[in-house]
């Protein structure tokens, strides 16, 4: 029941990861639902209250709870913690990745911009990178694949961040160190380069469904590179057909 609840949470709050998980082999879905559900809970925490300190308490609860689960504690009563516990018991390192992801989300509380480009890169790697690497690990990826998976995740995370940027601005955040269209186009190009580099690396086939949430990220980044003004306008999007076709191609061929 806790796994079903996690799947329902992801379906309602994270359509891309829900679709990617449904495209994955049935046997691996139950390992992905808890990760994507806890990521959703963590991502929501900074926006859970208008007062940053109250929202930060909620985020800290997740950080502490993940640590306790990794140490073998039994935290029943919440479907996400119940579903997450077996994964963390098998690989406590997943807990460290999730805690680091949650720590990075502290930036979302405040209205200050990223200190510099390095801080922005670190944020993308700690959020998108840690989640995708954790998902790949539970599907059997070895450390030899981590660099490539994080490269892919950086590009996919950037594409998702571009789409979220108008909402962040509406909520009073400053999403980019330099938001000029030419700078964003260069950033999009870098994301495509990282994805292409990752695709040249032999990531184990069994772990590839962890990368499928970014199935169409390269196409979205290409659009952002050509028309960076779409980012601020909130019109950076592909057709439903293009998104579905990219995911179907991954499912049919096993590529990423």
C-alpha positions in Angstrom: 0.0 0.0 0.0 2.8 2.4 0.7 4.3 1.8 -2.8 0.9 2.5 -4.3 0.6 5.7 -2.4 4.1 6.7 -3.6 3.1 6.0 -7.2 -0.1 8.1 -6.7 2.0 11.0 -5.3 4.3 10.9 -8.2 1.5 10.7 -10.7 -0.1 13.8 -9.2 3.0 15.9 -8.6 5.7 14.8 -11.1 4.2 13.7 -14.4 7.6 13.3 -16.2 9.0 10.9 -13.6 5.6 9.1 -13.4 5.6 8.5 -17.2 9.2 7.4 -17.2 8.7 4.9 -14.4 5.6 3.5 -16.1 7.7 3.0 -19.2 10.3 1.1 -17.1 10.1 -2.7 -16.7 7.5 -3.6 -14.1 10.1 -5.4 -11.9 12.0 -2.1 -11.2 9.1 0.3 -10.7 8.8 -0.4 -6.9 12.4 0.7 -6.5 11.8 4.0 -8.1 8.5 5.1 -6.7 9.9 5.7 -3.1 12.8 7.8 -4.5 10.6 10.0 -6.7 8.0 10.4 -4.0 10.5 11.5 -1.3 12.1 13.9 -3.9 8.7 15.4 -4.4 8.1 15.8 -0.7 11.5 17.4 -0.3 11.0 19.8 -3.2 7.6 20.9 -1.8 9.0 21.6 1.7 10.5 25.0 1.0 7.1 26.2 -0.3 5.0 24.6 2.5 4.7 27.8 4.5 5.0 31.5 3.9 7.4 31.8 6.8 10.8 30.4 5.8 11.7 29.1 9.2 8.5 27.1 9.4 9.1 25.6 6.0 12.7 24.9 7.0 11.5 22.8 10.0 9.6 20.6 7.6 12.7 20.2 5.4 14.8 19.4 8.5 12.3 16.7 9.4 12.9 14.9 6.2 16.7 15.3 6.6 16.5 13.8 10.1 14.1 11.1 9.1 16.1 9.9 6.1 19.1 9.6 8.4 17.2 7.6 10.9 15.8 5.3 8.2 19.3 4.7 6.9 20.3 3.7 10.4 17.5 1.1 10.6 14.8 3.1 12.4 11.2 2.1 11.9 9.2 5.2 10.9 5.7 3.9 10.2 2.6 6.0 9.6 3.9 7.8 6.5 3.6 6.0 3.2 6.8 7.5 1.8 9.0 6.7 4.8 7.5 3.1 4.9 8.4 2.6 1.2 11.8 4.2 1.5 13.0 2.3 4.5 13.8 -1.0 2.7 15.8 0.9 0.0 17.9 2.7 2.7 18.4 -0.5 4.7 19.9 -2.2 1.5 22.1 0.8 0.6 22.5 3.5 3.3 24.5 5.5 0.8 21.2 6.4 -0.8 20.2 8.1 2.4 23.4 10.3 2.2 22.5 11.3 -1.4 18.9 12.2 -0.4 20.1 14.2 2.6 22.5 16.1 0.4 19.6 16.7 -2.0 17.5 18.1 0.8 20.3 20.3 2.1 20.6 21.9 -1.4 16.9 22.7 -1.3 17.6 25.2 1.4 18.4 27.7 -1.3 14.7 27.6 -2.3 13.7 29.2 1.1 15.4 32.5 0.4 15.2 35.3 -2.1 18.9 35.8 -2.6 20.4 34.7 -6.0 23.0 32.1 -6.4 26.4 33.4 -5.3 28.0 32.5 -8.6 27.8 30.0 -11.5 29.7 27.4 -9.4 26.9 27.6 -6.8 24.3 27.1 -9.5 26.2 24.1 -10.8 26.4 22.6 -7.4 22.7 23.1 -6.8 21.8 21.2 -10.1 24.2 18.4 -9.3 23.0 18.0 -5.7 19.3 18.0 -6.7 19.0 16.5 -10.2 22.3 14.7 -10.0 21.8 13.1 -6.6 18.3 11.9 -7.5 19.3 10.3 -10.8 22.4 8.7 -9.4 20.4 7.3 -6.4 17.8 5.9 -8.9 20.5 4.4 -11.0 22.2 2.8 -7.9 19.0 1.1 -6.9 18.8 -0.3 -10.4 22.3 -1.7 -10.2 24.6 1.0 -11.5 28.2 0.9 -10.4 30.5 3.8 -9.4 32.1 3.6 -12.9 28.9 5.1 -14.3 28.5 7.9 -11.8 30.2 10.7 -13.8 28.2 10.0 -16.9 24.9 9.7 -15.0 25.6 13.0 -13.3 26.4 14.6 -16.6 23.1 13.5 -18.0 21.3 14.6 -14.9 22.8 18.0 -15.0 21.5 18.5 -18.5 18.1 17.1 -17.7 18.0 19.1 -14.5 18.8 22.3 -16.4 16.0 21.7 -18.9 13.5 21.2 -16.0 14.9 24.3 -14.2 14.4 26.4 -17.3 10.8 25.4 -17.4 10.4 26.2 -13.7 12.2 29.6 -13.9 9.0 31.7 -14.5 7.3 30.3 -11.5 10.4 30.8 -9.4 10.4 34.5 -10.5 6.7 34.8 -9.7 7.5 33.6 -6.2 10.2 36.2 -5.7 13.2 34.1 -6.5 16.1 35.1 -8.8 16.7 31.9 -10.7 19.9 32.7 -12.7 23.2 34.4 -11.9 23.0 36.0 -15.4 19.5 35.8 -17.0 20.4 37.4 -20.3 19.1 35.4 -23.3 22.6 35.0 -24.8 23.9 33.6 -21.5 21.0 31.2 -21.1 21.5 30.0 -24.7 25.2 29.2 -23.8 24.0 27.4 -20.7 21.5 25.3 -22.8 24.4 24.4 -25.2 26.4 23.2 -22.3 23.6 21.0 -21.1 23.3 19.4 -24.5 27.0 18.8 -24.5 26.8 17.0 -21.2 23.9 14.8 -22.3 25.7 13.9 -25.5 28.8 13.1 -23.5 26.9 10.8 -21.2 25.3 9.0 -24.1 28.7 8.1 -25.4 29.4 6.3 -22.2 28.3 2.7 -21.5 25.8 3.0 -18.8 24.5 -0.5 -17.8 21.2 -1.3 -19.6 19.5 -2.3 -16.3 20.2 1.2 -14.9 19.0 3.2 -17.9 15.4 3.7 -16.8 16.8 6.0 -14.1 17.7 8.4 -16.9 14.4 8.2 -18.8 12.9 11.2 -17.0 15.3 13.2 -19.1 14.4 11.4 -22.3 13.5 14.7 -24.2 15.8 17.1 -22.3 18.3 17.4 -25.1 15.5 18.5 -27.5 14.2 21.0 -25.0 17.7 22.4 -24.5 18.1 22.7 -28.3 14.9 24.8 -28.3 16.2 26.9 -25.5 19.5 27.4 -27.3 17.7 28.6 -30.5 15.0 30.7 -28.7 16.2 31.5 -25.2 13.5 34.1 -24.8 11.0 31.3 -24.4 12.5 30.6 -20.9 11.3 33.9 -19.4 8.1 33.8 -21.4 7.2 30.4 -20.0 6.8 28.9 -23.5 9.7 26.5 -23.4 7.9 23.2 -24.2 7.7 20.4 -26.7 4.5 18.9 -28.0 2.9 16.0 -26.2 3.7 13.8 -29.3 7.4 14.7 -29.1 7.6 14.0 -25.4 5.8 10.7 -25.7 7.8 9.6 -28.7 11.1 10.3 -26.9 10.1 8.2 -24.0 8.7 5.4 -26.2 12.0 5.3 -28.1 13.8 4.8 -24.8 11.5 2.1 -23.7 11.7 0.2 -27.0 15.4 0.5 -27.6 16.8 0.7 -24.0 18.7 3.8 -24.9 18.8 7.1 -22.9 
